[in-house]
Every structure is written in structure tokens, then in C-alpha cells.
Amino acid sequence: MNLTQEDWVSQFEADENAVILDVRTEDEFSEGYIANAINIDIHSGQDFVTEIEALDKNKKYYVYCRSGMRSAKACEIMNQLGFENAYNLMGGIIEWDGEVVAP
């Protein structure tokens, strides 16, 4: 499901079961990320699927990438793997107004 930044943040902040998932490359992630995000690179092929399958399907996942394209694809994959709650941040981190953590 695609959410605007405002909706993504308000839902995430009110959600005790939330996990922020960054699906960019490790290099991109190391340039800065949204606080508490875990990084699983969607371009890592089968490793991506394996790591996603290991996650708790009962949690809600707030997914982002650079512009919102890869994270939309990641949400589709997660839905196919049985995750019912995967939310894509429209516009990605390049349109993110919130804080970014520098490693």
C-alpha cells in the first residue's frame, strides 16, 4: 500500500508493531537512513527473499528506498510472501522531510 509521508509517519508512530525497512543498497544506506531502519537490499536477489521470509509476518513494515519505486516492488514481493501489512513511502528518502541518521 502506498502512503504519503504524512500518513506513513503518523501510522508508524502510532504502531507498536512497526518495523522500518530500507531496501536500498548498503552504499546508499551508509549515506544516511531513517532512524531504526533495517537494511535489506532488494537488488540482492534470492538473499532479499530469504531475509524477508525470516521476518515476523505479524509485524507491520514501513518500507522505503530512494524514490519509492524499489520499495513499491518490495511491498509487492512481501505481499506475495504472505505479509499483509507492508506500507510504501511514496517519494522515498529523497522527498523525506524528517530526520536522517548519518552512520
DOZA-449651 format. One record per atom (N, C-alpha, C, O, CB): chain; atom name; x, y, z. Coordinates in steps of 0.02 Angstrom, whole numbers. Glycine has a CB too. Example, Ala and Ser with C-alpha at 12.3 -4.5 7.8 and 13.67 -1.06 7.14 Angstrom:
residues 2
mol,atom,X,Y,Z
A,N,660,-284,390
A,CA,615,-225,390
A,C,660,-165,390
A,O,712,-166,423
A,CB,565,-224,452
A,N,642,-112,354
A,CA,684,-53,357
A,C,645,2,394
A,O,670,57,402
A,CB,704,-30,286
end
This chain:
residues 103
mol,atom,X,Y,Z
A,N,42,-59,0
A,CA,0,0,0
A,C,44,62,0
A,O,91,68,40
A,CB,-48,0,61
A,N,30,108,-44
A,CA,67,170,-48
A,C,39,222,1
A,O,-21,233,4
A,CB,66,198,-120
A,N,84,252,40
A,CA,62,304,86
A,C,103,367,75
A,O,162,365,59
A,CB,69,280,159
A,N,70,425,85
A,CA,106,488,84
A,C,151,489,145
A,O,140,451,193
A,CB,58,550,82
A,N,201,532,145
A,CA,246,536,202
A,C,208,550,266
A,O,222,520,318
A,CB,298,592,190
A,N,159,595,263
A,CA,120,613,322
A,C,84,552,351
A,O,86,541,411
A,CB,69,668,304
A,N,51,513,308
A,CA,15,454,331
A,C,63,400,355
A,O,50,367,405
A,CB,-30,426,275
A,N,118,391,318
A,CA,168,340,335
A,C,195,353,405
A,O,200,308,446
A,CB,226,340,283
A,N,213,416,418
A,CA,241,435,483
A,C,188,429,539
A,O,203,402,592
A,CB,268,506,481
A,N,128,454,527
A,CA,78,452,580
A,C,58,380,597
A,O,48,364,655
A,CB,15,493,560
A,N,53,338,546
A,CA,37,267,559
A,C,95,233,595
A,O,85,197,643
A,CB,21,230,494
A,N,156,246,570
A,CA,215,215,601
A,C,221,234,674
A,O,233,191,717
A,CB,277,235,562
A,N,214,298,689
A,CA,223,321,757
A,C,171,294,805
A,O,184,288,865
A,CB,223,396,759
A,N,112,278,779
A,CA,58,253,822
A,C,59,176,826
A,O,17,147,860
A,CB,-10,277,795
A,N,106,145,792
A,CA,106,72,784
A,C,161,40,826
A,O,220,48,812
A,CB,115,54,710
A,N,140,3,877
A,CA,190,-30,920
A,C,221,-90,885
A,O,272,-117,908
A,CB,158,-52,986
A,N,192,-112,831
A,CA,214,-172,795
A,C,253,-155,732
A,O,260,-197,687
A,CB,154,-215,778
A,N,279,-93,729
A,CA,308,-68,667
A,C,382,-84,660
A,O,419,-85,708
A,CB,298,6,663
A,N,401,-97,598
A,CA,471,-105,579
A,C,484,-62,518
A,O,446,-65,469
A,CB,489,-182,565
A,N,537,-21,519
A,CA,555,19,460
A,C,605,-21,420
A,O,656,-45,447
A,CB,583,90,480
A,N,592,-29,356
A,CA,633,-69,312
A,C,659,-27,255
A,O,621,3,217
A,CB,594,-130,286
A,N,725,-24,249
A,CA,759,13,195
A,C,783,-38,144
A,O,824,-81,161
A,CB,819,58,222
A,N,759,-33,82
A,CA,776,-84,32
A,C,828,-59,-18
A,O,836,-88,-72
A,CB,713,-107,-5
A,N,864,-6,0
A,CA,917,19,-43
A,C,981,-22,-35
A,O,983,-69,5
A,CB,932,93,-27
A,N,1031,-5,-74
A,CA,1095,-39,-69
A,C,1130,-20,-4
A,O,1112,30,28
A,CB,1141,-23,-130
A,N,1179,-60,16
A,CA,1217,-45,76
A,C,1252,22,70
A,O,1256,60,119
A,CB,1268,-101,89
A,N,1277,38,11
A,CA,1311,103,-1
A,C,1263,161,10
A,O,1280,210,43
A,CB,1340,106,-72
A,N,1203,154,-17
A,CA,1153,207,-9
A,C,1134,214,65
A,O,1129,269,92
A,CB,1090,192,-51
A,N,1125,157,97
A,CA,1106,156,168
A,C,1159,191,210
A,O,1143,227,258
A,CB,1096,83,193
A,N,1222,180,192
A,CA,1276,209,232
A,C,1282,285,223
A,O,1318,318,261
A,CB,1342,177,212
A,N,1245,313,174
A,CA,1245,386,165
A,C,1194,420,211
A,O,1193,481,216
A,CB,1230,403,92
A,N,1153,380,243
A,CA,1103,407,289
A,C,1037,370,281
A,O,1019,349,226
A,CB,1092,482,277
A,N,1002,361,337
A,CA,941,321,336
A,C,892,348,389
A,O,911,386,433
A,CB,956,247,348
A,N,830,326,384
A,CA,779,345,432
A,C,792,305,496
A,O,805,245,493
A,CB,706,331,404
A,N,788,338,554
A,CA,805,308,618
A,C,773,239,628
A,O,714,229,612
A,CB,784,353,675
A,N,812,193,653
A,CA,791,125,670
A,C,776,80,610
A,O,749,25,619
A,CB,730,128,713
A,N,792,103,550
A,CA,779,61,491
A,C,826,2,489
A,O,884,6,510
A,CB,786,103,427
A,N,800,-54,463
A,CA,844,-110,448
A,C,852,-111,372
A,O,806,-94,335
A,CB,814,-179,474
A,N,911,-131,349
A,CA,928,-128,278
A,C,930,-198,248
A,O,970,-240,268
A,CB,995,-92,268
A,N,885,-209,199
A,CA,887,-271,160
A,C,882,-250,87
A,O,830,-226,65
A,CB,829,-322,181
A,N,936,-258,50
A,CA,941,-233,-19
A,C,898,-275,-66
A,O,908,-335,-74
A,CB,1015,-235,-43
A,N,849,-242,-98
A,CA,804,-277,-144
A,C,843,-304,-205
A,O,819,-351,-237
A,CB,748,-230,-167
A,N,900,-276,-220
A,CA,939,-299,-277
A,C,983,-359,-262
A,O,1023,-380,-304
A,CB,982,-243,-304
A,N,977,-387,-201
A,CA,1019,-444,-183
A,C,986,-510,-202
A,O,1007,-563,-179
A,CB,1034,-443,-109
A,N,934,-507,-244
A,CA,904,-568,-273
A,C,875,-615,-221
A,O,835,-594,-179
A,CB,956,-605,-313
A,N,896,-678,-224
A,CA,869,-729,-179
A,C,884,-712,-106
A,O,845,-729,-62
A,CB,897,-797,-196
A,N,940,-679,-93
A,CA,957,-660,-24
A,C,903,-614,4
A,O,886,-618,63
A,CB,1026,-626,-21
A,N,876,-570,-38
A,CA,823,-524,-16
A,C,763,-565,6
A,O,736,-555,60
A,CB,803,-475,-73
A,N,742,-612,-36
A,CA,683,-654,-21
A,C,696,-694,44
A,O,652,-698,86
A,CB,667,-702,-80
A,N,755,-723,50
A,CA,772,-763,109
A,C,769,-721,172
A,O,741,-742,223
A,CB,842,-793,101
A,N,798,-660,169
A,CA,798,-617,229
A,C,727,-592,245
A,O,709,-587,304
A,CB,844,-557,218
A,N,688,-577,194
A,CA,619,-555,205
A,C,578,-612,236
A,O,540,-601,283
A,CB,586,-531,138
A,N,586,-672,210
A,CA,548,-729,236
A,C,564,-743,310
A,O,522,-772,346
A,CB,563,-792,195
A,N,623,-723,333
A,CA,642,-734,403
A,C,609,-684,450
A,O,612,-693,511
A,CB,719,-730,410
A,N,579,-631,423
A,CA,547,-580,465
A,C,480,-604,492
A,O,449,-650,465
A,CB,538,-515,424
A,N,458,-572,546
A,CA,395,-588,578
A,C,336,-561,537
A,O,329,-501,529
A,CB,393,-559,650
A,N,295,-606,511
A,CA,239,-585,469
A,C,185,-549,508
A,O,141,-517,478
A,CB,209,-646,435
A,N,187,-552,574
A,CA,136,-519,615
A,C,150,-444,625
A,O,107,-407,647
A,CB,131,-552,682
A,N,211,-423,609
A,CA,228,-353,617
A,C,206,-313,555
A,O,188,-342,504
A,CB,304,-344,628
A,N,207,-247,562
A,CA,190,-204,505
A,C,254,-172,481
A,O,294,-147,520
A,CB,137,-149,526
A,N,264,-172,416
A,CA,326,-149,386
A,C,316,-85,348
A,O,273,-80,304
A,CB,355,-203,340
A,N,357,-35,366
A,CA,356,30,334
A,C,418,33,291
A,O,474,40,316
A,CB,353,90,387
A,N,408,28,225
A,CA,462,15,178
A,C,479,78,138
A,O,434,113,115
A,CB,444,-43,131
A,N,544,90,129
A,CA,563,147,88
A,C,627,131,49
A,O,664,85,66
A,CB,573,210,131
A,N,639,171,-4
A,CA,701,168,-42
A,C,720,240,-59
A,O,704,286,-21
A,CB,693,124,-108
A,N,752,250,-115
A,CA,773,318,-133
A,C,714,360,-157
A,O,704,416,-134
A,CB,827,316,-187
A,N,674,331,-203
A,CA,620,371,-234
A,C,551,341,-226
A,O,502,373,-245
A,CB,635,380,-306
A,N,546,280,-200
A,CA,481,248,-192
A,C,467,192,-242
A,O,417,157,-235
A,CB,427,299,-198
A,N,511,183,-291
A,CA,500,132,-342
A,C,519,62,-316
A,O,479,15,-320
A,CB,539,148,-405
A,N,580,55,-291
A,CA,603,-10,-265
A,C,562,-32,-205
A,O,547,-91,-197
A,CB,677,-7,-247
A,N,543,16,-163
A,CA,504,-2,-104
A,C,434,-25,-124
A,O,405,-68,-90
A,CB,500,58,-55
A,N,406,3,-177
A,CA,341,-20,-201
A,C,346,-93,-224
A,O,303,-133,-209
A,CB,315,25,-260
A,N,400,-108,-259
A,CA,413,-177,-282
A,C,423,-223,-221
A,O,398,-279,-220
A,CB,475,-179,-329
A,N,461,-198,-172
A,CA,473,-238,-111
A,C,407,-254,-76
A,O,398,-310,-52
A,CB,520,-200,-63
A,N,362,-206,-73
A,CA,297,-217,-41
A,C,257,-271,-79
A,O,224,-313,-49
A,CB,256,-152,-38
A,N,261,-269,-146
A,CA,228,-320,-187
A,C,255,-389,-171
A,O,217,-437,-162
A,CB,236,-305,-262
A,N,321,-395,-168
A,CA,354,-459,-153
A,C,332,-482,-83
A,O,316,-540,-73
A,CB,431,-452,-157
A,N,332,-436,-35
A,CA,313,-453,33
A,C,241,-478,36
A,O,226,-526,71
A,CB,322,-393,79
A,N,197,-445,-2
A,CA,127,-467,-5
A,C,122,-539,-32
A,O,84,-580,-7
A,CB,85,-419,-49
A,N,162,-553,-84
A,CA,162,-620,-114
A,C,188,-672,-65
A,O,169,-730,-67
A,CB,205,-620,-179
A,N,232,-651,-20
A,CA,261,-697,30
A,C,217,-703,92
A,O,235,-739,139
A,CB,331,-673,50
A,N,160,-669,92
A,CA,114,-677,147
A,C,114,-622,200
A,O,83,-628,252
A,CB,127,-740,180
A,N,150,-567,185
A,CA,149,-510,231
A,C,88,-468,214
A,O,81,-444,158
A,CB,215,-468,226
A,N,44,-458,263
A,CA,-18,-421,249
A,C,-10,-346,259
A,O,-49,-307,233
A,CB,-73,-447,294
A,N,42,-326,296
A,CA,50,-255,313
A,C,118,-229,292
A,O,165,-226,332
A,CB,40,-245,387
A,N,123,-209,229
A,CA,184,-178,203
A,C,164,-112,171
A,O,123,-109,125
A,CB,221,-225,151
A,N,193,-58,197
A,CA,174,9,176
A,C,232,45,142
A,O,286,52,171
A,CB,149,50,236
A,N,220,67,81
A,CA,272,100,42
A,C,271,176,54
A,O,218,208,52
A,CB,262,85,-32
A,N,330,204,67
A,CA,337,276,74
A,C,342,308,5
A,O,392,301,-29
A,CB,399,295,118
A,N,289,342,-16
A,CA,289,375,-82
A,C,342,430,-82
A,O,347,469,-35
A,CB,219,404,-99
A,N,380,433,-136
A,CA,431,485,-143
A,C,498,467,-113
A,O,549,499,-126
A,CB,407,548,-111
A,N,499,414,-72
A,CA,562,389,-44
A,C,599,439,-1
A,O,572,490,20
A,CB,606,368,-99
A,N,662,422,12
A,CA,702,463,57
A,C,721,530,25
A,O,737,578,61
A,CB,765,426,78
A,N,720,535,-42
A,CA,738,599,-73
A,C,685,653,-59
A,O,700,712,-63
A,CB,747,591,-148
A,N,624,632,-42
A,CA,572,681,-25
A,C,558,682,50
A,O,512,715,73
A,CB,508,666,-63
A,N,598,646,88
A,CA,588,639,160
A,C,604,705,195
A,O,658,733,187
A,CB,632,582,188
A,N,556,729,236
A,CA,566,791,274
A,C,593,779,344
A,O,617,824,378
A,CB,501,830,278
A,N,587,716,366
A,CA,606,700,434
A,C,681,694,443
A,O,721,711,399
A,CB,574,637,455
A,N,699,670,502
A,CA,770,663,519
A,C,801,605,481
A,O,769,554,470
A,CB,779,654,594
A,N,863,614,462
A,CA,902,560,432
A,C,963,548,476
A,O,999,595,494
A,CB,922,577,357
A,N,974,484,491
A,CA,1030,466,534
A,C,1091,455,490
A,O,1089,416,442
A,CB,1014,403,575
A,N,1145,489,506
A,CA,1208,477,471
A,C,1247,425,512
A,O,1255,432,572
A,CB,1250,544,461
A,N,1271,373,479
A,CA,1307,320,515
A,C,1368,345,551
A,O,1403,306,584
A,CB,1327,265,468
end
